[in-house]
Amino acid sequence: MRSELFSADQMEQHGKKLASSHTVSIQRTPDQHLLARLAENEVYLFEVHKLLTETIKANHQITPAGEWLLDNFYLIEEQIRTGKRHLPKGYSRELPRLFNGPSKGLRAFMI
């Protein structure tokens, strides 16, 4: 279950490999309610944060990913607030979808 974390270079190479396996479709599709999904994910993130905090208080070990989440939770909260404040309704409708590959149909956030 515990595997080695990617270095920055490995993560970059993995991202490039993933990106090259997709084609982007610019065809408009119905909105996937991005803000509703954000709110749902927020609930789960706060639940996980609470469980991790309780685990540490009980003197149990957590995974490196759990440690990262606890250390950086303030950044996650900030991004959630930013999304709620700045993303207009229907925003995800404007994003292109992945046309093929393992994540076919998902919205593509292009940088």
C-alpha positions in Angstrom: 0.0 0.0 0.0 2.8 2.4 0.7 4.7 3.2 -2.4 7.3 5.7 -3.1 6.1 9.3 -3.9 7.0 10.8 -7.3 9.7 13.4 -7.3 8.9 16.7 -9.1 10.7 15.4 -12.3 8.8 12.1 -12.1 5.5 13.8 -11.6 6.2 16.1 -14.6 7.1 13.1 -16.8 4.0 11.2 -15.7 1.8 14.3 -16.4 3.3 14.6 -19.9 2.7 10.9 -20.6 -0.9 11.2 -19.4 -1.6 14.3 -21.4 -0.2 12.7 -24.6 -2.7 9.9 -24.2 -5.7 12.2 -24.6 -7.4 14.2 -27.3 -9.4 17.2 -26.3 -12.9 17.8 -27.7 -14.2 21.4 -27.8 -17.8 20.2 -28.3 -20.1 21.9 -25.6 -21.8 19.5 -23.2 -24.2 20.0 -20.3 -22.7 21.5 -17.1 -21.5 19.0 -14.6 -22.3 21.2 -11.6 -18.7 21.9 -10.7 -19.6 24.0 -7.7 -21.9 21.2 -6.3 -19.0 18.7 -6.7 -16.7 21.2 -5.0 -19.1 21.4 -2.0 -19.4 17.6 -1.8 -15.7 17.2 -1.9 -15.3 19.8 0.8 -17.4 17.7 3.1 -15.3 14.7 2.5 -12.0 16.6 2.9 -13.2 18.0 6.3 -14.2 14.5 7.4 -10.8 13.0 6.4 -9.1 15.9 8.2 -11.0 15.2 11.3 -10.3 11.4 11.1 -6.6 12.1 10.6 -6.5 14.5 13.5 -8.2 12.0 15.8 -5.8 9.3 14.6 -2.8 11.4 15.6 -4.3 12.3 19.0 -4.7 8.5 19.6 -0.9 8.2 19.0 -1.4 6.2 15.8 0.7 6.7 12.7 -0.6 8.0 9.4 0.6 7.8 5.9 2.9 10.4 4.3 -0.2 11.5 2.2 -2.2 12.0 5.4 0.7 14.0 6.9 0.8 16.2 3.7 -3.0 16.7 3.9 -2.8 17.9 7.5 0.2 20.1 6.9 -1.3 21.7 3.9 -5.0 21.8 4.8 -5.0 25.5 5.1 -4.1 25.7 1.4 -6.9 23.4 0.5 -9.4 25.5 2.5 -8.1 28.6 0.7 -8.6 27.1 -2.7 -12.1 25.9 -1.9 -13.0 29.5 -0.7 -11.5 30.9 -3.9 -13.5 28.5 -6.1 -16.7 29.3 -4.3 -16.1 33.0 -4.6 -14.8 33.3 -8.2 -16.2 30.4 -10.3 -19.5 31.4 -11.9 -22.3 29.0 -12.3 -21.9 27.1 -15.6 -18.2 27.5 -15.6 -17.4 23.9 -16.2 -19.7 24.0 -19.3 -17.1 26.2 -21.0 -14.2 23.7 -20.4 -13.3 21.2 -23.1 -13.8 17.5 -22.5 -11.3 14.7 -23.0 -12.3 12.9 -26.1 -10.4 9.6 -25.6 -8.0 7.8 -23.3 -8.5 6.5 -19.7 -10.3 9.7 -18.6 -12.6 10.0 -21.6 -15.5 12.4 -21.0 -13.9 14.3 -18.1 -13.4 18.0 -18.2 -9.9 19.1 -19.3 -8.3 22.0 -17.3 -5.8 23.3 -19.7 -2.8 25.3 -18.6 
